[in-house]
Amino acid sequence: MHDEPCYVISIAAKLVALHPQTLRYYERLGLVVPSRSRGKVRLYSPSDIERLQRISRLVEDLGVNLAGVEVILNLTERIEQMQAEMDAMRAEMEAEIEHLRALLDERSRNLPTVRRRQLPSGRPASQPKEDES
């Protein structure tokens, strides 16, 4: 639903307080890629609107030029993609750890009880002899 194209350029421009020609220019630069209807009408999705708002903030509020905007948006997308990959890997590793813990618990429950052998002195064989002074 967030990527569903639903706004024509005039509405999208009003939503982001930009001129429709500015949106066309951003499209020519590749900063935003709206969908097209069968009649080739530009249709902007809510995620396109968010992207346009980000672009507007970077340009208007921070004074970033459009080349810088492109770099920032690309890096941000890459960071978000890597974060998603790391989250997926973390979830896989946690699931594997839980699986291994369950196997370890199961095996430890199935081990036979080992009786310690005792020496003639009565102390267990694994216990070191105390220093007799």
C-alpha positions in Angstrom: 0.0 0.0 0.0 2.9 2.3 0.7 4.2 1.9 -2.8 0.8 2.1 -4.5 0.9 4.9 -7.0 -2.1 7.1 -6.4 -1.2 10.8 -6.7 -1.1 12.7 -10.0 1.7 15.3 -10.3 -0.5 18.3 -9.3 -1.5 16.7 -6.0 2.0 15.4 -5.3 3.4 18.9 -5.8 0.8 20.3 -3.4 1.6 17.7 -0.8 5.3 18.5 -0.8 4.9 22.3 -1.5 6.9 22.2 -4.7 6.1 23.2 -8.2 5.1 20.4 -10.6 8.0 21.5 -12.9 10.4 20.8 -9.9 9.0 17.3 -9.6 9.6 16.8 -13.4 13.2 18.1 -13.0 13.8 15.7 -10.0 12.5 12.9 -12.2 14.9 13.8 -15.1 17.8 13.7 -12.6 16.7 10.3 -11.4 16.0 11.5 -7.8 12.5 10.2 -7.9 10.9 7.7 -10.3 7.1 7.9 -10.3 5.0 5.2 -11.8 3.2 5.8 -15.1 -0.4 5.0 -15.9 -1.4 3.5 -19.3 -1.8 7.0 -20.6 1.7 7.9 -19.4 0.4 10.1 -16.5 2.9 10.3 -13.6 1.6 8.7 -10.5 3.3 9.2 -7.2 3.1 6.7 -4.3 3.3 7.7 -0.6 6.9 6.5 -0.5 7.6 8.8 -3.5 6.0 11.7 -1.5 8.3 10.9 1.5 11.3 10.8 -0.8 10.3 14.2 -2.2 9.9 15.6 1.3 13.4 14.4 2.2 14.8 16.0 -0.9 13.0 19.2 -0.1 14.4 19.2 3.4 17.9 18.5 2.3 17.8 21.3 -0.3 15.8 24.0 1.5 16.7 23.4 5.2 20.3 22.1 4.9 21.4 23.8 1.6 22.5 20.6 0.0 22.9 20.7 -3.8 21.2 18.1 -5.9 24.4 16.1 -6.5 24.8 15.9 -2.7 21.1 15.0 -2.4 21.6 12.0 -4.7 24.7 10.8 -2.8 22.9 11.2 0.6 19.8 9.3 -0.7 21.9 6.5 -2.2 23.9 6.1 1.0 20.8 6.2 3.2 19.2 3.5 1.1 22.3 1.4 1.2 22.6 1.8 5.0 18.9 0.8 5.4 19.5 -2.3 3.1 22.5 -3.3 5.1 20.6 -2.9 8.4 17.9 -5.1 7.1 20.4 -7.7 6.1 22.1 -7.6 9.5 18.8 -7.9 11.3 18.0 -11.0 9.2 21.4 -12.5 9.9 21.0 -11.7 13.6 17.6 -13.5 13.7 19.1 -16.5 11.9 22.0 -16.7 14.3 19.7 -16.4 17.4 17.5 -19.1 16.0 20.5 -21.3 15.4 21.8 -20.7 18.9 18.5 -21.6 20.4 18.4 -24.8 18.3 21.9 -25.7 19.5 21.0 -25.0 23.1 18.0 -27.3 22.8 20.2 -30.0 21.3 22.7 -29.6 24.1 20.0 -29.7 26.8 18.5 -32.8 25.2 21.9 -34.6 25.0 22.8 -33.7 28.5 19.6 -35.1 29.8 20.3 -38.4 28.0 23.8 -38.9 29.3 24.2 -41.7 31.8 25.1 -40.8 35.3 28.7 -41.5 36.0 29.7 -42.7 39.4 33.0 -41.5 40.7 35.6 -44.1 41.5 36.9 -43.9 45.0 40.4 -44.5 46.2 41.0 -46.7 49.3 41.4 -43.5 51.3 37.7 -42.7 50.6 38.3 -39.6 48.6 37.2 -39.5 44.9 39.8 -40.3 42.3 39.5 -36.9 40.6 40.1 -35.0 43.8 43.8 -33.9 44.3 45.5 -35.1 47.4 45.8 -32.4 50.1 49.3 -31.5 51.3 49.8 -33.3 54.6 52.1 -31.4 56.9 
